[in-house]
Amino acid sequence: MESELLDVAIIGCGVSGANIARRLCAYSIKTAILEKAADVSFGTSKANSGIIHGGFHHNKKYLKARLEMQGSLMFDQLKRELNFPFRRCGIIVAALHHDEMQVVEHLYMQGVENKVIGIELCSRQRILELEPKLSADTVGGLYAPGGGIIEPYRFVFALVESALKNGVRLLTNFRVSGAERQKDGGGDYWIIRAGDNREVKARYVINAAGLFADEVSKIFGAEEFSISARKGEYFLLDRLTKACPSRVVFPVPTAVSKGMLVIPTVEGTVLVGPTADDAEDKNDFSATANHLEKILVSGKTMIPSLSHNDVIASFAGLRPCLGEDFYIAPSQKAQGLVQVAGIQSPGLTASPAIGEYVKNILLEMGLQLTEKPGWNPYVEDRPLARELDSSGLDNLIAKDKAWGNIVCRCENVSEAEIVQAVRLGHTTLDGIKYFTRAQMGRCQGGFCTYKIIKIIMRETGLSWDEITKHGGESRVLAGVL
């Protein structure tokens, strides 16, 4: 495959790259995704708030606002086709002081101008009716019923599975190290090289490399810009917490940040955060006690029932910052390259529209797109042990005893689901975690990690010292024995 001339190569398989790949898979072209990590969604996309935004935080003069509004409306159809966890629970902005209502009113008017469906400017009584767990100090707020929650990594996995079913190829552990423009009788194309001497050839290239889009741009001799990393740290609360709101709760935003949120995740746990601090190291995913204490104190001002006792994990994500807006455009310096950079909030919400936007750019650049006969937009809805009643689970056990072996007790994940994930190519502990939720519960893998390692070894033939957390040198059992 690597000697075959592709029509499009997509560098990076986070939420932007995955949506672009999935959109292009509907056409009779040759497309491949080049991902530097061991699995998809291992960068920015794995560690964000998982929110489908409400369309009121940004003025429509910005491309990101227009794509946010378009992208949000696309999720219901995508959910029907791809079967990823998604729910429109609504978003609340809670004002705790009367002087904050001026900002709330501005957000409301911005939402009206953006044609946000059903947006409300709320009195104290109305906002507490919508979310009774809010602080008694709440004086009013905003309600956007179209906002929602999603598992971002499961969304990316579903997009990629759909793309692969429809002919897109995926190359993981492909870290782009060089690019060279070539000409032949059939036209110009790029040779893209990885550090391990693999290479691919493509007529068009999409730079969707997230935090490293600036480095990829340099490799192609394209525009020079600088992506900075902004770290966001989060608390994760157990699904049994009494502080779980029914809707996403935002504070009134500042000029720097949307603030600390309280988010009911689509799978029943609760996220509190994020912070917003500049990070010098684009690989720094550490979480600090001081910041996490700040997060919980801030969250408690809105939801007083938040408790340290419910915390089961902390983590950090990095956002790729580049000015005030997304940078999505054909390169003016590197022929055939499309820049998709600076995709921070509301990038997840905008991502389906980014796929459509990039497709249209490619058309304008001269790529011929013919609809593919037999294109199948659907990904099967797989059963989950935690969602089955006893009769449904018994029926599966009768066909495969692995359904009766619960590997992860906290999240009720069976051996059959772990095996399925491995056979779909998720062979790291993090890949298994994001695909199945095993290791995401109260014990954070204390009970099930060893069992998962044994299953990966059995299914793949990997030895114990080859099992990694997230690929590369992240070996789990290195130095043991």
Residue pairs with C-beta under 8 A, 6 or more apart in sequence:
1 32
1 169
1 200
2 171
2 198
2 199
2 200
3 201
4 30
4 201
5 30
5 186
5 189
5 201
5 202
5 203
6 30
6 31
6 32
6 200
6 201
6 202
6 203
7 29
7 30
7 31
7 202
7 203
7 204
7 367
8 24
8 29
8 30
8 31
8 32
8 202
8 203
8 204
8 205
8 206
8 362
8 367
9 31
9 32
9 33
9 34
9 190
9 192
9 200
9 202
9 204
9 205
9 206
10 17
10 20
10 21
10 31
10 32
10 33
10 34
10 205
10 206
10 208
11 17
11 34
11 176
11 192
11 205
11 206
11 207
11 208
11 209
11 216
12 33
12 34
12 35
12 36
12 43
12 207
12 208
12 209
12 210
12 212
12 213
12 216
13 21
13 33
13 35
13 40
13 41
13 156
13 160
13 170
13 208
14 40
14 41
14 43
14 44
14 45
14 156
14 208
14 210
15 41
15 44
15 45
15 152
15 155
15 156
15 159
15 343
15 347
15 348
15 351
16 208
16 210
16 340
16 343
16 347
16 351
16 354
16 355
17 33
17 35
17 206
17 208
17 340
18 33
18 40
18 41
18 45
18 155
18 156
18 159
18 160
18 163
18 351
19 159
19 351
19 352
19 354
19 355
20 206
20 208
20 340
20 354
20 355
20 358
20 359
21 31
21 33
21 159
21 160
21 163
21 168
22 159
22 160
22 162
22 163
22 168
22 355
23 355
23 356
23 358
23 359
24 31
24 163
24 168
24 355
24 359
24 362
25 31
25 162
25 163
25 165
25 166
25 167
25 168
25 372
25 375
26 166
26 371
26 372
26 375
26 377
27 369
27 370
27 371
27 372
28 370
28 371
28 372
28 373
29 367
29 368
29 369
30 167
31 163
31 167
31 168
31 169
32 168
32 169
32 170
32 171
32 200
32 202
33 40
33 160
33 163
33 168
33 169
33 170
33 171
34 171
34 174
34 176
34 192
34 194
34 200
35 42
35 170
35 171
35 172
35 173
35 174
36 173
36 174
36 175
36 176
36 209
36 212
37 43
37 172
37 173
37 470
37 471
38 172
38 173
38 427
38 428
38 431
38 468
38 470
38 471
38 472
39 172
39 425
39 426
39 428
39 430
39 431
39 434
39 470
39 471
40 156
40 157
40 160
40 170
40 172
41 152
41 153
41 156
41 157
41 434
42 430
42 470
42 471
43 210
43 211
44 210
44 211
44 317
44 318
44 319
44 320
44 343
44 347
45 152
45 153
45 156
45 210
45 348
46 152
46 153
46 317
46 430
46 434
47 232
47 234
47 285
47 315
47 316
47 317
47 318
48 152
48 232
48 317
48 319
48 345
48 348
49 232
49 234
49 261
49 263
49 271
49 273
49 274
49 345
50 149
50 150
50 151
50 152
50 263
50 265
50 266
50 271
50 348
51 91
51 147
51 148
51 149
51 150
51 248
51 261
51 263
51 348
51 349
52 72
52 75
52 86
52 88
52 146
52 147
52 148
52 149
52 150
52 348
52 349
53 68
53 72
53 91
53 147
53 345
53 346
53 349
54 72
54 91
54 111
54 116
54 119
54 144
54 146
54 147
55 65
55 68
55 69
55 72
55 111
55 114
55 116
55 119
55 144
55 146
56 107
56 108
56 110
56 111
56 114
56 116
56 119
56 142
56 144
57 107
57 110
57 253
57 258
57 346
58 64
58 65
58 68
58 110
58 346
59 65
59 110
59 113
60 66
60 69
60 113
60 114
62 324
62 325
62 326
63 325
63 326
63 328
64 325
64 326
64 346
64 347
64 350
65 114
66 353
67 326
67 350
67 353
67 354
67 357
68 346
68 349
68 350
68 353
69 114
69 115
69 116
70 350
70 352
70 353
70 356
71 346
71 349
71 350
71 351
71 352
71 353
71 354
72 146
72 349
74 352
74 353
75 86
75 148
75 150
75 352
76 88
78 84
78 86
78 352
79 86
81 162
81 377
81 378
81 379
82 155
82 158
82 159
82 161
82 162
82 377
82 378
82 379
83 158
83 379
83 380
83 381
83 382
84 150
84 151
84 154
84 155
84 157
84 158
85 150
85 151
85 154
85 266
85 267
86 148
86 149
86 150
86 151
86 155
86 266
87 148
87 149
87 150
87 266
88 145
88 146
88 147
88 148
89 147
89 148
89 149
89 246
89 247
89 248
89 264
90 130
90 143
90 144
90 145
90 146
90 147
90 148
90 247
90 248
91 143
91 144
91 147
91 247
91 248
91 250
92 122
92 127
92 130
92 131
92 134
92 141
92 142
92 143
92 245
92 247
92 248
92 249
92 250
93 104
93 107
93 141
93 142
93 143
93 250
93 251
93 252
93 253
94 127
94 131
94 134
94 135
94 138
94 141
94 249
94 250
94 251
94 252
94 302
95 101
95 103
95 104
95 138
95 139
95 140
95 141
95 252
96 135
96 137
96 138
96 139
96 251
96 252
96 301
96 302
97 139
98 139
100 139
100 252
101 139
101 140
103 252
103 253
104 121
104 140
104 141
104 142
104 252
105 121
107 142
107 253
108 119
108 120
108 121
108 142
111 119
111 142
111 144
112 119
116 144
116 146
117 145
117 146
118 144
118 145
118 146
119 142
119 143
119 144
119 145
120 126
120 142
120 143
120 144
120 145
121 140
121 142
122 130
122 140
122 141
122 142
122 143
123 140
124 138
124 139
124 140
126 140
126 143
127 134
127 138
127 140
127 141
127 143
128 134
128 138
130 143
130 246
130 247
131 245
131 246
131 247
131 249
133 243
133 244
133 245
133 303
133 305
134 245
134 249
134 302
134 303
135 301
135 302
135 303
135 304
137 301
138 302
143 247
147 247
147 248
149 248
149 263
149 264
149 265
149 266
150 266
150 348
151 265
151 266
151 267
152 348
153 434
153 435
154 434
154 435
155 348
157 426
157 434
157 435
158 379
160 168
160 170
161 379
161 424
162 377
162 378
162 379
163 170
164 170
165 376
165 379
166 372
166 375
166 376
167 372
171 198
171 200
172 471
173 194
173 196
173 471
174 194
174 198
175 194
175 195
176 192
176 193
176 194
176 209
176 216
176 219
177 193
177 194
177 195
177 219
178 192
178 193
178 219
179 190
179 191
179 192
179 193
179 205
179 219
179 220
179 221
180 190
180 191
180 193
181 188
181 189
181 190
181 191
181 334
181 335
181 336
182 188
182 189
182 190
182 191
182 201
187 203
188 203
188 335
188 336
189 201
189 202
189 203
189 336
190 201
190 202
190 203
190 205
190 220
190 336
190 337
191 199
191 200
191 201
192 199
192 200
192 201
192 202
192 205
193 199
202 336
203 336
203 367
204 336
204 337
204 338
204 362
204 365
204 367
205 220
205 336
205 337
205 338
206 337
206 338
206 340
206 358
207 213
207 216
207 217
207 220
207 222
207 331
207 337
207 338
207 339
207 340
207 341
208 340
208 343
209 215
209 216
209 341
210 320
210 343
211 227
211 229
211 282
211 318
211 320
212 227
212 282
213 227
213 320
213 322
213 339
213 340
213 341
213 342
214 224
214 225
214 226
214 227
214 322
214 341
217 223
217 224
217 225
217 331
217 334
217 337
217 339
217 341
218 224
220 331
220 334
220 337
221 333
221 334
222 331
222 333
222 334
222 337
222 339
223 331
223 332
223 333
223 339
225 322
225 327
225 341
226 322
227 282
227 320
227 321
227 322
227 341
227 342
228 278
228 279
228 320
228 321
228 322
229 278
229 279
229 280
229 281
229 282
229 284
229 318
229 319
229 320
229 321
230 276
230 277
230 278
230 279
230 318
230 319
230 321
230 344
231 275
231 276
231 277
231 278
231 279
231 284
231 316
231 317
231 318
231 319
232 273
232 274
232 275
232 276
232 316
232 317
232 318
232 319
233 273
233 274
233 275
233 287
233 288
233 291
233 292
233 295
233 314
233 315
233 316
234 271
234 272
234 273
234 274
234 287
234 295
234 314
234 315
234 316
234 317
235 271
235 272
235 273
235 292
235 295
235 296
235 299
235 311
235 313
235 314
236 269
236 270
236 271
236 311
236 312
236 313
236 314
236 315
237 243
237 244
237 269
237 270
237 271
237 272
237 306
237 310
237 311
237 312
238 269
238 310
238 311
238 312
238 441
238 442
239 267
239 268
239 269
239 270
240 310
241 270
241 306
241 307
241 310
242 305
242 307
243 262
243 270
243 303
243 305
243 306
243 307
243 310
244 264
244 268
244 270
245 262
245 264
245 270
245 303
246 264
247 264
248 261
248 262
248 263
248 264
249 261
249 262
249 263
249 302
249 303
250 258
250 259
250 261
251 258
251 259
251 260
251 261
251 298
251 301
251 302
252 259
253 259
256 276
257 276
258 345
259 298
260 272
260 273
260 274
260 275
260 295
260 298
260 299
261 271
261 272
261 273
261 274
261 299
262 270
262 271
262 272
262 299
262 302
262 303
262 306
263 270
263 271
263 272
264 270
265 271
267 437
267 440
269 312
269 440
270 310
272 295
272 296
272 299
272 306
273 295
273 299
274 295
274 316
274 317
275 291
275 294
275 295
277 291
279 318
282 318
284 316
284 318
285 315
285 316
285 317
285 318
286 316
287 314
287 315
287 316
292 314
296 306
296 308
296 311
299 306
300 306
312 441
312 442
312 444
313 444
319 344
319 345
320 341
320 342
320 343
320 344
321 342
321 344
322 341
322 342
323 342
325 342
326 340
326 341
326 342
326 343
326 347
326 350
326 354
327 339
327 340
327 341
327 342
328 338
328 339
328 340
328 341
328 354
328 357
328 358
328 361
329 338
329 339
329 361
330 337
330 338
330 339
330 361
330 364
330 365
331 337
331 338
331 339
336 365
338 358
338 361
338 362
338 365
340 354
340 358
343 350
343 351
343 354
347 354
359 369
362 369
363 369
382 417
382 420
383 392
383 396
384 413
384 417
385 393
385 403
385 406
385 412
385 413
385 414
385 416
385 417
386 411
386 412
386 413
388 396
393 403
393 404
396 403
396 416
397 403
397 404
400 416
402 414
402 415
402 416
402 419
403 414
403 415
403 416
404 414
405 414
405 415
405 416
406 412
406 413
406 414
406 415
407 413
407 414
407 415
407 418
407 438
407 448
407 451
407 452
407 455
408 436
408 437
408 438
408 439
408 440
408 441
408 447
408 448
408 452
409 441
409 443
409 447
409 448
410 440
410 441
410 442
410 443
410 447
410 448
411 436
411 437
411 438
411 440
411 441
413 436
413 437
413 438
413 448
415 451
415 455
417 436
417 438
418 432
418 436
418 438
418 452
418 455
419 455
419 459
421 431
421 432
421 435
421 436
422 432
422 455
422 456
422 459
422 460
423 459
424 435
425 431
426 432
426 434
426 435
427 456
427 460
427 462
428 467
428 468
428 469
428 470
428 471
428 474
429 439
429 445
429 449
429 452
429 453
429 456
429 467
429 468
429 469
429 470
429 476
430 469
430 470
431 470
432 438
432 439
432 452
432 456
433 439
433 440
433 445
438 445
438 448
438 452
439 445
439 448
439 449
439 452
445 452
449 476
453 464
453 467
453 476
453 477
456 462
456 467
457 463
457 464
457 467
464 477
464 480
465 475
465 477
465 478
465 480
466 475
467 475
467 476
467 477
468 474
468 475
468 476
469 475
469 476
